């Protein structure tokens, strides 16, 4: 898994991030979703590495990365804090400007990264997610029925951690057949760590509070992502069912949006790695100057 990639723990100020990186060419940051780790990219990253310097971290709180203390306002697990981690990480690796692609919860970090740090992000790829503020503003009974876990993980009255920790394998239901043996082992190590489970819940608690506030403030101020943006959605997921034309949604949040569907279920990097890699390479090709960083 990740042949010829280096690994390390990188100090980014508030915490340390576990990261794998390799390849050559213009830098590309890949951000995983919940409850995955960086290993979700293990089938995609090698396809990108001949063309890009590929960086795959565990987000703060996830996998082997550090887990900063939580706070009443959930800000330590905000997408703004995670985005700042990524700027620090990439600078430590020698990249002041880079492209970023995020899936699921990682898509929210990628969006916040492009919104808060426009001088750092050259191109943005978001996969299977619209901005948190948009999703919550549109939330209806269908959304609540399909995405009820947002509210279960995000509430604090009856914290979800006790339920999840009673049987993490039954709750998360990942399989080695879908993920690959080594990626599954990395994921399973994470979900059996109560500190990781708590941090992942805090990610959702931040989503319902400070993350929504950040998105709402951008919308009120008319701020939009300026860099070229690609949106990819899984054909077997519910983006179209919930939002009709998801590209139309993203065009209210970014000025230059293209995109298309991927023939897979939700975990597209694991289920359709060739298609995902091809889409990323095609989108990034104009920016792929060898040696950039």
C-alpha positions as CSV (number, residue, x, y, z in Angstrom):
1,X,0.0,0.0,0.0
2,X,1.4,3.4,-1.1
3,X,4.6,1.9,-2.6
4,X,7.4,4.5,-2.6
5,X,5.5,6.9,-0.4
6,X,7.1,8.4,2.7
7,X,5.4,8.6,6.1
8,X,5.8,11.0,9.0
9,X,4.3,12.9,11.9
10,X,4.3,16.6,11.0
11,X,3.9,19.3,13.7
12,X,1.3,21.9,12.4
13,X,1.1,24.0,15.5
14,X,-2.0,22.9,17.4
15,X,-1.4,19.2,16.8
16,X,0.6,16.7,14.8
17,X,-0.7,15.1,11.6
18,X,0.2,11.6,10.3
19,X,0.9,11.8,6.6
20,X,1.9,9.8,3.6
21,X,3.4,11.6,0.6
22,X,5.1,10.7,-2.6
23,X,5.3,11.3,-6.3
24,X,6.6,14.2,-8.3
25,X,5.1,17.3,-10.0
26,X,2.7,19.9,-8.8
27,X,1.4,19.3,-5.2
28,X,-2.0,17.7,-4.6
29,X,-3.5,17.3,-1.1
30,X,-6.1,14.5,-0.7
31,X,-8.5,14.7,2.3
32,X,-10.5,11.6,3.4
33,X,-14.0,11.5,4.9
34,X,-15.6,9.9,7.9
35,X,-14.9,7.4,9.3
36,X,-12.0,6.7,7.0
37,X,-8.3,7.5,7.3
38,X,-5.8,8.7,4.6
39,X,-5.6,5.0,3.5
40,X,-8.9,5.4,1.7
41,X,-6.7,6.9,-1.2
42,X,-4.4,3.9,-1.5
43,X,-5.8,2.9,-4.9
44,X,-5.9,6.4,-6.2
45,X,-2.7,8.0,-5.0
46,X,-0.3,5.7,-7.0
47,X,-2.2,6.6,-10.2
48,X,-1.6,10.3,-9.5
49,X,2.0,10.1,-8.2
50,X,3.6,10.0,-11.7
51,X,2.1,13.4,-12.3
52,X,1.8,15.1,-8.9
53,X,3.4,15.2,-5.5
54,X,0.6,13.6,-3.6
55,X,0.0,14.3,0.1
56,X,-2.4,12.2,2.1
57,X,-2.9,13.1,5.8
58,X,-5.1,11.9,8.5
59,X,-7.3,14.9,9.5
60,X,-6.9,16.0,13.1
61,X,-8.8,13.7,15.3
62,X,-8.8,10.9,12.7
63,X,-6.5,7.9,12.3
64,X,-3.1,8.4,13.8
65,X,-3.2,12.2,13.8
66,X,-3.3,14.2,17.0
67,X,-6.5,14.8,18.9
68,X,-6.5,18.3,20.4
69,X,-8.6,18.8,23.6
70,X,-12.3,19.4,22.9
71,X,-14.1,22.6,23.8
72,X,-17.7,23.6,24.6
73,X,-17.9,25.5,21.3
74,X,-16.4,22.5,19.3
75,X,-14.1,24.9,17.5
76,X,-11.0,22.7,17.8
77,X,-12.7,20.3,15.4
78,X,-14.1,23.0,13.0
79,X,-13.3,22.8,9.3
80,X,-11.6,26.2,9.8
81,X,-9.1,24.6,12.3
82,X,-8.6,21.6,10.0
83,X,-8.0,23.8,7.0
84,X,-5.4,25.8,8.9
85,X,-3.7,22.5,9.7
86,X,-3.5,21.7,6.0
87,X,-1.8,25.0,5.1
88,X,0.8,24.4,7.9
89,X,1.3,20.8,6.7
90,X,1.8,21.7,3.1
91,X,4.2,24.6,4.0
92,X,6.2,22.2,6.2
93,X,6.5,19.9,3.1
94,X,7.6,22.8,1.0
95,X,4.4,23.7,-0.8
96,X,3.0,27.2,-0.5
97,X,0.4,26.7,-3.3
98,X,-1.3,23.5,-4.0
99,X,-4.5,21.8,-5.3
100,X,-6.8,20.1,-2.9
101,X,-9.4,17.3,-3.2
102,X,-11.7,16.2,-0.4
103,X,-14.3,13.5,-0.1
104,X,-17.2,13.4,2.4
105,X,-16.1,15.3,5.6
106,X,-12.8,16.0,3.8
107,X,-14.8,17.9,1.1
108,X,-15.9,20.4,3.8
109,X,-12.3,20.9,4.9
110,X,-11.3,21.4,1.3
111,X,-14.0,23.9,0.7
112,X,-13.1,25.9,3.9
113,X,-9.4,25.7,2.8
114,X,-10.2,27.3,-0.5
115,X,-12.5,29.9,1.1
116,X,-10.1,30.9,3.9
117,X,-6.8,30.6,2.1
118,X,-7.3,31.6,-1.5
119,X,-3.7,32.4,-2.0
120,X,-2.7,28.9,-1.1
121,X,-5.3,26.8,-3.1
122,X,-4.8,26.6,-6.9
123,X,-7.7,24.2,-7.6
124,X,-10.5,22.7,-5.6
125,X,-12.1,19.3,-6.0
126,X,-15.1,18.4,-3.8
127,X,-16.6,14.9,-3.8
128,X,-20.0,13.9,-2.5
129,X,-20.7,17.0,-0.5
130,X,-22.2,20.5,-0.7
131,X,-21.3,23.2,1.8
132,X,-22.5,22.4,5.3
133,X,-24.4,25.6,5.5
134,X,-26.2,24.8,2.3
135,X,-27.0,21.3,3.4
136,X,-28.5,22.4,6.7
137,X,-30.4,25.3,5.2
138,X,-32.1,22.8,2.8
139,X,-32.5,20.0,5.3
140,X,-36.0,18.5,5.2
141,X,-37.6,15.2,6.2
142,X,-35.9,13.3,3.4
143,X,-32.5,14.7,4.4
144,X,-33.2,13.9,8.1
145,X,-34.2,10.3,7.2
146,X,-31.1,9.7,5.0
147,X,-28.5,11.7,7.0
148,X,-29.8,11.2,10.5
149,X,-26.3,10.4,11.7
150,X,-25.4,14.1,11.3
151,X,-27.8,14.9,14.2
152,X,-27.1,11.7,16.2
153,X,-23.3,12.3,16.1
154,X,-23.7,16.1,16.4
155,X,-25.9,16.3,19.5
156,X,-24.6,16.4,23.1
157,X,-27.6,15.6,25.2
158,X,-27.1,11.9,24.8
159,X,-23.5,11.6,23.4
160,X,-23.1,9.0,20.6
161,X,-19.7,7.8,21.8
162,X,-21.1,5.2,24.3
163,X,-23.3,3.6,21.6
164,X,-20.5,3.5,19.0
165,X,-17.8,2.2,21.3
166,X,-20.0,-0.7,22.4
167,X,-19.5,-2.3,19.0
168,X,-17.5,-0.1,16.5
169,X,-17.4,-2.8,13.8
170,X,-21.2,-3.1,13.8
171,X,-21.7,0.7,13.7
172,X,-19.2,1.5,10.9
173,X,-19.5,-1.7,8.8
174,X,-16.4,-1.3,6.7
175,X,-15.0,-4.4,5.1
176,X,-11.6,-5.6,3.9
177,X,-13.2,-6.6,0.6
178,X,-14.3,-3.1,-0.2
179,X,-11.3,-1.2,1.3
180,X,-8.4,-3.5,0.8
181,X,-6.8,-5.4,3.6
182,X,-4.2,-2.9,4.7
183,X,-6.5,0.1,4.4
184,X,-9.1,-1.8,6.4
185,X,-6.6,-2.6,9.2
186,X,-5.7,1.1,9.4
187,X,-9.4,2.1,9.5
188,X,-10.2,-0.6,12.1
189,X,-7.4,0.5,14.4
190,X,-8.9,4.0,14.3
191,X,-12.5,3.1,15.0
192,X,-11.5,1.0,18.0
193,X,-9.8,4.0,19.6
194,X,-12.4,5.8,21.9
195,X,-10.4,9.0,21.5
196,X,-10.8,8.9,17.7
197,X,-14.5,8.1,18.0
198,X,-14.9,11.2,20.3
199,X,-13.0,13.4,17.9
200,X,-15.1,12.2,15.0
201,X,-18.2,13.1,16.9
202,X,-16.7,16.5,17.6
203,X,-16.3,16.9,13.8
204,X,-20.0,16.6,13.5
205,X,-20.8,18.8,16.5
206,X,-18.6,21.5,14.9
207,X,-20.5,20.9,11.6
208,X,-23.9,21.8,13.2
209,X,-22.5,24.9,15.0
210,X,-19.3,26.8,14.1
211,X,-19.0,25.3,10.6
212,X,-22.5,26.3,9.6
213,X,-21.8,29.8,11.0
214,X,-18.7,30.1,8.9
215,X,-20.6,29.1,5.7
216,X,-23.5,31.4,6.6
217,X,-21.1,34.3,7.1
218,X,-19.6,33.7,3.7
219,X,-23.0,33.6,2.0
220,X,-24.1,36.8,3.8
221,X,-21.0,38.6,2.7
222,X,-21.2,37.2,-0.9
223,X,-17.8,35.5,-0.6
224,X,-17.3,32.7,-3.2
225,X,-14.5,30.3,-4.0
226,X,-12.5,31.9,-6.8
227,X,-10.3,29.1,-8.0
228,X,-11.4,26.5,-10.6
229,X,-13.6,23.9,-8.8
230,X,-14.6,20.4,-9.8
231,X,-17.5,18.6,-8.2
232,X,-17.7,14.8,-8.4
233,X,-20.7,12.8,-7.1
234,X,-21.4,9.1,-6.8
235,X,-24.1,7.8,-9.0
236,X,-25.3,5.3,-6.3
237,X,-25.4,8.0,-3.6
238,X,-28.1,10.6,-3.0
239,X,-26.7,13.9,-4.2
240,X,-29.1,14.1,-7.2
241,X,-32.1,12.8,-5.1
242,X,-31.6,15.5,-2.5
243,X,-30.4,18.4,-4.6
244,X,-31.5,17.9,-8.2
245,X,-28.5,19.4,-10.1
246,X,-25.7,19.5,-7.6
247,X,-23.6,21.5,-10.0
248,X,-26.2,24.3,-9.8
249,X,-25.8,24.3,-6.0
250,X,-22.0,24.6,-6.2
251,X,-22.3,27.4,-8.7
252,X,-23.8,29.6,-5.9
253,X,-20.6,28.9,-3.8
254,X,-17.9,29.1,-6.4
255,X,-17.3,31.1,-9.6
256,X,-15.8,28.5,-11.9
257,X,-17.5,25.1,-11.4
258,X,-17.4,21.9,-13.6
259,X,-18.2,18.4,-12.7
260,X,-19.7,15.0,-13.4
261,X,-20.8,11.8,-11.7
262,X,-18.7,8.8,-10.9
263,X,-20.0,5.3,-11.4
264,X,-19.8,4.1,-7.8
265,X,-21.2,4.1,-4.4
266,X,-20.3,6.7,-1.8
267,X,-16.7,5.6,-1.2
268,X,-15.6,6.4,-4.7
269,X,-11.8,6.3,-4.1
270,X,-12.2,2.7,-3.0
271,X,-14.9,1.6,-5.5
272,X,-13.8,3.4,-8.7
273,X,-10.2,4.5,-8.3
274,X,-9.4,4.5,-12.0
275,X,-12.3,6.8,-12.8
276,X,-11.5,9.1,-9.8
277,X,-7.9,9.4,-10.8
278,X,-8.7,10.1,-14.4
279,X,-11.1,12.8,-13.4
280,X,-8.5,14.4,-11.1
281,X,-5.8,14.2,-13.7
282,X,-7.9,15.8,-16.4
283,X,-9.0,18.6,-14.2
284,X,-5.5,19.3,-12.8
285,X,-3.6,18.9,-16.1
286,X,-3.4,22.7,-16.9
287,X,-1.8,23.3,-13.4
288,X,0.5,20.3,-13.4
289,X,3.9,22.0,-13.9
290,X,6.7,19.5,-12.9
291,X,8.6,20.7,-9.9
292,X,6.0,23.2,-8.8
293,X,5.6,23.5,-5.1
